[in-house]
Amino acid sequence: MISYDASGNINLGFDNQVTPTDGWESTRPDIHCYKDWIYLAWNDLRNGVNEIYFKKSNDMGNNFSAEIPISDNDGFPSERPRLWANQTGLSIVWHDLRENNFEVYYKMLEHNLITSKALVNNKRLSKKDIYDSMNPSVTCDDKTVYVAWEDAADGQKKEIFYSSSPDQGKTFTPTTILTGYAAFGFSESSEYPKIMTHNQNVHLAWARKYSNNYDIFYKGTIVKLIATTPAANSTTAAVNTDIIMEFSKMMNAATLQNAISVLGEQELVNGALSFLNYDAPTGTVSKVKFTPAKQLAANRTYTVRVAGTAKDKTGNSMVGNVMGGFDGIGANDFIWSFGTGSASRPKNLLRNIVNSPNPFNYITNPPGTYFNYSLDTEQAIGEVVIKIYSMSGRLIRTLDMSSNMKGLNQQYWDGLDESGNRLANGVYLYKIHAAVGSDEFVARGKLIVMSERNLN
């Protein structure tokens, strides 16, 4: 907990030297905290070239582990470590000269004070070429690792490049360029990126050099879906549903027009996209509806894709949630799915269900009870069956209706089972089944039998 002195200044406690006094330079530290863990990494020149060392504490800095080498101590410089931790482990990125020019590398370590098992070890993220890739930055949420760095991949001035991993560092998306100023002339360069994630949004800041002056720039890939109909991952959507998506920002409507597609398990779903809150002066919209050209199939999974070509009004795209490079899916595409339930049915045409008398007995004339119901339909009426069950589910009697018509119908039951025996007093269940056209409708209810000895 943060404490303050009597003057209101923050109290950071005493200086605690974490590197040895060995006559060699230890520079460019980075620090990150996750729950009670504190992680420190730095450049260390003890072997004649910079290597990266690391310490950790699980008691908020009161005690640190022994030094742990992160880079390979192979005689080639490894520099500028950057750290970020999530529930899976600690992500570390740095640039390394092991392949004759600087490239960006990634490692993930488990949360453990004694051991430092590498969950992902020395994965090169930048493209191996003759140009330097340097000054990486890393951030994570609970599912995805994001890395940005500067790279002169085209042989001109530096630009900011980016890659992400949806599986905690095991695999990374193809490299994406996030800036493009060098294309406008040799006087511009983008350097020193810092990438952050918050609430599934990604933010980037960097220094842009122009005419020997640096200025700070920002962009945020902060477009996300805030609501969908049907709900994402639901499994009971109606087969006649429209697909509605609401974005967190106003989107460029023209880019959405061809960016949204719906795929069934084997087929592309044709349909029309409409804009629900279109702003004509700016050509933007945040809520769209996709109406399938025909009814969806029942008990089927459907996948909705918002391609990375969809942009908000300032040119930002959504944060992609899938790997790129297969079946035309791009690194910045966003995908969600839903499932349909059974085929939609018309409303129940069995109406006005009345069982009377209820309770009934065997001393009235006639004994038993009447089932009254109406059929609200113009379609052909097929078989109507009434089934009576005990509370345990045993079928007691089936009544086949001899004639049925639109409107009110009535069926008498003498209260006897299939063998002609009276029922014991108690509660019973009934179900009315009616076939109308190609559909079957069901109504349910309870009835009570009360014998003579219970009437007084």
NUSEBA-772554 format. One record per atom (N, C-alpha, C): x, y negated, z negated. Coordinates in steps of 0.2 Angstrom, whole numbers, plus 5000, padded with zeros to 4 digits. Each point is the difference from the previous one (the first is absolute). Layout:
N
XYZ...
END
This chain:
456
500450065000499649945000500449945000499949955004500449945000499949964994500649974997500049964994500349945001499849954996500249935001500349974994500549965001500349974994499549944997500349964995499649954997499849945004500449995005499949955005499650025006499850065000499650035006500450025006500650014999500450035005500050075000500050045006500050075000500750034996499950054996500550034997500250065004500650005003500250065004500550054996500249984994500450044996500749995002500550054998500749995001500250035007500649975002500250035006500350074999499850045005500250075000500450025006500650015000500450025006499950075001499850015007499850075002500650035004500449965003500650035004500650004996500550045002500650004996500549945001500449994996500549955001500650035003500050015006500650045003500449965005499949945001500449965004499750005007499550035002499750005006499349965000499849975006499449965000499450055001499549984996499350035000499649945001499650005006499649945003499450025002499649955002499350015004499650054996499849994994499650054996499249995003499750054999499250005000499750044994499449984998499750034994499350015002499750054998499350025000499850034994499349994998499750034994499450045003499950064997499450045001499850034993499449984997499850024994500649984995500250054996500649994995500750015004500050015006500650015003500349945003500749994999500349945003500650035004500149985006500550035005500449945002500750015000500549955002500450035006500249975005500450025005500549945002500650025003500449945002500650035004500349955004500650025003500650004996500450055001500650014996500650015004500649974999500650005004500550044997499950044995500550044996500450055005499750025005500450055005500349965006500049944999500349965006499549985005499550035001499449975004499450004996499549965002499450004996499650075000499850024994499650065000499449984995499550045000499449984996499950044994500049974994499950044994499349984997499850044995499349994998500050024992499649974996499950024993499249994999499850044995499350004998499850004993499549984998499850004993499250014999499950054996499250014999499849974993500449964997499849974994500049925000499849975006500049935001500749974999500550035002500749975000500450014994499750034995500450004994500650055001499950055004500650055002499950015007500650015003500150025007500350065001499950035006500350075001500749985003500450065001500749995003499949985007500549975003500049985007499950065004499649985006499850065004500249975007500450035004500249985007499450015005499849955003499550015005500250015007500549965002500350015007500550065000500350025005500450065001500750004998500349934998500749994999500450045005499949985006500350035006500549955003500249954997500549955002499749955005499350005001499749955004499549964996500049935001499649964995499350015000499750004994499350014999499849944996499549965002499949934997499349994999499849954996499449964999499450054999500150044994499450044998499449974998499450025002499449984998499550054997499649994995499750054996499249995000499750055000499250004998499850074998499650004995499850064997499250015000499850065001499250014999500050074996499450035000499950054996500450075002500250005006500450055003500750004998500349945001500750004998500349935002500649995000500449945001500250005007499849955004500249995007500649955000500650025004500649965001500149995007500249945002500249995007500649965000500550005005500649965000500250015007500549965002500450005006500750044999500250035006500550054999500450005006500750005000500450005006500350075002499750054998500250075001500050015007499649975004500050025008500249945004500649974998500449955003499649935001499450004998499749934999499550014995499749954997499650004995499350035002499750054996499450025001499650014994499450005000499650004993499850074998500150024994499950064997499550004994499750064999499450004995500150064996499950004993500050054996499550004995499750054998499550004994500350054995500049974993500250044995499450014995500050064996499550014996500049964993499549994997500049974993500350054995500650004998500350044995500649974997500150004994500549964996500750045001499950075000500650045000500350015007499550035004500250015007499849955005500250005006499849965005499950035006499650055000499850045006499849965006500350015006499849965006499450035003499449975000499450035003500049995008500449945002500149995007500749974999500550035005500749984999500349975006500249945000500449975005499750005007499449985001499650005006500249935004500250015006500249945004499349975003499949944999499349975002500149965007500649975000500149965006500350045006499949975006500350035006500750005000500350065001500750015001500349975007500349944999500249975007500749964998500249955004500649964999499949944996499349994998499949934997499850024992500249954996499950014993499349994998499750044995499450004997500249994992499749944997500349984994499449974996500249994993499649974995499250035000500050064998499350035000499649984994499450005000499549994994499550065000499850024994499650064999499449984995499450035002499549994995499650065001499650024995499550065000499449994997499550035002499450014996499950074998499550034997499950074998500150055006499949985006500050045005500549995006500249945000500449985006500649964998500650025004500649964999500149955006500149944999500149955005500849975000500350005006500749985000500049955006500449944998500149955006500849984999500349995006500749985000500149955006500649975001500249965005500450045005499949995007500350055005500149965006500650005003500149975006500050065006499450035000500050065004500049995007499849935002500149995008500649965002500550004995500649975001500049925000499449974998500049935000500049984992499649964998500049984994499550054996500149994993499750054996499249994999499650065000499350004999499950044994499450004997499750044995499750065002500250064998499750065002499750034994499650055001499650034995499850075001500050044995499750075000499750024994499550055000499750024994499950075000499950034994500050074999499350014996499550045003499450024997500150064995500650035000500050064995500649994996500149944997500549994995500750015002500249985006500750005003500250065004499550055000500250065004500149995007499549965003500049985007499949935001500249975005499949925001499749995007499649955000499749985007500649975004499950005007500549975004500149934998500649985002500249934998499549955004499849954996499649945003500349944999500149955005500249944999499549954998500149964995499549964997500149925002500649995002500149935003500250005007500149955003500150005007500349935003500449974996500249935001500650005005500450065000500650005004499850005008499450025001499850005007499949935003500049954995499949935003500649965001500650044998500649965001500550034995500749995001500550024996500149964994499649954999500149964994499750024994499550055000499650024995500250074997499950014994500250064996499650014994499750064999499650014994500450054995500149984994500550044995499750004993500350044996499950014993499250014998499750065003499350014998499950024993499449984998499850034993499350025002499850074998499450035002499750024993499349984999499750024994499350035002499750044996499350035001499649984993499449995001499549994995499350015002499750044996499350025002499950035007500550045002500050035007500149955005500249944998500249955005500849995000500349985006500750005001500249925002500549984996500249935001500750005002500249955004500749995002500249935000500649994997500349935001500750015003500349955003500650015003500349935002500749995001500349945002500150005007499749955003500149995008500549945001500550025004500649955002499849975006500049935000499949975007500449935000500550005005500449945000500449994994500350064997500450004994499749984994499350005000499649994994499650064998499950024994499650054998499449984997499450035002499449984997499650074998499650004995499750064997499350005004499950075002499350015003499750064997499350005001499650064997499550025005499950074999499450035004499850054995499350025001499750054996499650045004500150075000499650045003499550024995499549964999499650004995499350025002499950025006499350015002499850084998499550004997499750074998499350015001499750065000499350014999499850004993499549954999499750004993499450034999499750035006499350034999499950045007499750064999499850045006499450034999499650015005499450045000500050045006500050074999500050044994500649984996500050024993500549994996500650055003500649984999500650045002500050064996500150065003500150064997499350034998499549975001499350024999499950065004499550054998499950065004499250015002499649944998499350015001499749955004500449975005499749955004499550025004499549965002499450025004500350005007499750055004500250015007499949945005499549964998499849945003500349934998500550014996500349944997500449955004500049944999500549955003500650004996500649985003500650004996500249934999500049974994500149934998500750004997500449955002500649984996500049934999500349994993500149934998500749994999500349955003500749994999500149944994500650004997500249954995500149935003500150005006500149935003499750005007499949935002499749995007500450035005499850045005500450045005499949975006500550005005499949985007499650055003499449975002499550055003500250035006500449965004500250035007500550064998500450004995500450064999499650064997499549984997499650064997499650045005499849975006499650025004500250075003500750015001500350065003500450044995500049974993500450044995499650054996499450005000499650044996499750065004500250064998499750065003499850054995499550045002499750064995500150065004500350054996500250075003499650054996499750045003499750064997500550065000499850064998500550054999500350025007499749995005500250025007499949945005499649954999499849965005500149924998500149965004499949934999499349975000499849974995499349974999500049945004499550005005499949945004499549964996500049935000499649964997500149925001499749964997500049935001500249964993500549965001500249964994499749935000499749984994499749945000500349964994500049935000500349964995499449974996500050024993499549984996500049934997500649975000500149934997500549965004499950015007500449965005500049934999500649975000500149934999500349985007499549975004500249985007500549955001500149954996500549955001500750034999500150054996500750034999500050065003499550035003500050075003500250054995499850004994500250044994499450044997500150054997499450044997500450044994499650014995500250054994499650064999499450005004499650064999499750025006500250075002499850025006499650075000499650015005499650065000500150045006500150075000500150045005499450045001499650005005499450045001500150065005500050064998500150055004499550015006500250025006499550005005499550054999500250054997499550064998500150024993499550044997500050024993500650044999500449994994500550044998499850074999500550055000499850074999500050014992499650054998500050014993500650044998500149994993500650044997500650005004500249945001500649995005500449944996500750005001500449954998500249955005499949944999500249945005500549964997500549985005500649964998499949935003500149954997499949935002500749975000500249985006500749975001500049925001500349964996500149935002500850005002500149995007500650005002500449944998500750005000500449954998500049945004499750005006499949945004499549964997499650024995499549954997500449954996499849945001500449954996499549954997500249974994499649954997500149935004499749954998500049945004500749975000500550024996500649975000500550055002499850065003500450055003500350054996499850014994500250054995499550075002500350054999499750075001499950034994499550055000499950044994500650044998500150024993500550044998499850075003500450035004499950075003500050054994499650055000500050054995500250075003500250005007500250075003500749995003500350065001500650005004499949995007500549975003499949985007500350065005499949995006500450055005499650065002499450014998499650065002499349985003499850045005499349995003499849925001500549965001499949935002499849964993500250034995499949964993500649964999499949944999500549954998500249994993500649984999500249994993499649964996499749955003499649954996499250025000499850055003499350025000499750024994499449984998499750024994499450055002500050054996499550065002499650014993499450015001499650034995499450055002499850044996499550055003499450014995499550035003499450014996499750075004499550034996499750065002499249995000499750035005499350005000499750064997499449994997499750064996499550035005499550034998499550045004499749945004499750035006499749955005499449964996499949945002499549964997499350035001499549994996499450035000499549955000499450005003499549964999499750004993499649954998499750004993499650064999499950024994499650064999499249985001499850055005499349995002499550034996500250044994499550024995499949954995499449985000499849944995499450024996499949964994499450004996499950074997500650034997499950074998499750004993499450034999499750014994499850074999500150034994499850064998499550004994499450025002499449994995499550055000499850034994500249974993500750024998500349974996500750014998500049974993500050044995500050074999499450035003500050075001499450045002500050064996499450035001499950064996499550055004499850064997499750055003499250004998499849954997499350014998499549955003500449955004499649955004499750045006499549975003499750035006500149965006500450015005500550065000500649994996500350054998500650004996500649985005500549974997500649985004500049935001500449985006500149935001500049985008500049945002500149985007500649965001500350015006500649965002499749955005500149944999499849955005500649965003500049995006500649975003499749975007500449955002499949975007500650005004499950015007500550005005500049945004500449964999500049935004500450015006499750025005500450015007499550015006500349985005499750015007500250065003500650034997500350065004499650074998500250055004499750064999500150034993499550024997500150034993500150085000500550024998500150085000499850034993500450054998499850034994500149964994499550014995500149974994499950054994500550014996500050054995500149974993499650034995500149984993500350064997500549994996500350054996500049984993499850054995500049994993500650044997500349974995500650034997499950004992500350054997500149994993500649954998500149984994500549954999500750035001500050075000500750035001500150015007499649985005500150005007499750065003499650054997499750065003499449985004500050025006499449985004499450044998499449974999499450034997499550015005499949955005499550005005500149955006499950035006500149965006499349995003499849935001499449995003500149975007499750045005500149985007499449965002500149945002499449955002499750025006499450015001499750035006499949945005499849944998500049955005500249934997500449965004500249944997499949945005499949944998499849955005500349944997500149955004500249934998499549984995500349964995499649984994500050044994499450004997499950044993499950075002500350044996499950085000500050024993499650064999499950034994500150075000500350034995500150085000499850024992499650055000499850034994500550064998500150004993500450064998499750024993499850075000499750034995500450014994500649985000500450014994500350074999499950045005500350074999500650015004500450054997500650025004499950045006500650025003499950045006499650074999500050024994499750074998499349994997499849945000499349984998499949994992500649994997500050004993500049924998499749994994500049934997500749994998500149934999500749984998499949994992500650014997500149984993499949924999499849984995500049934999500749975000500149945003500749975000500049955006500649985002500249955005500250045006499849985006500250035006500249955005500450025005500249955005499750025007499949955004499750015007500449965005500050035006500349965006499650015006499949945003499650005006500449995006500150055005500449995006499549995006500249955004499649985005500449995006499950045006500349995006499749955005500349955001499849945005500449995005499850025006500549995006500650054999500649975000500650044999500349994993499649974996500349994993499550044995500350014994499750034995500049954994499449994996500049954995499850044994500249984994499950044994499849954994499550024996499849964994500050054994500149984995500150044994499649974994499850054995499649984995500050054994499649984994499950054995499350014999499850064997499350014998500050044994499550004996499950034993499450055000500250064998499450054999499950004993499349994998499850004993499550054999500150064997499550054999499549984995499450055000499449984996500249994993500550044997500149994993500349934998500349975005500349934999499549945001499450025001499549945002499749974994499950044995499749974994500449964995
END
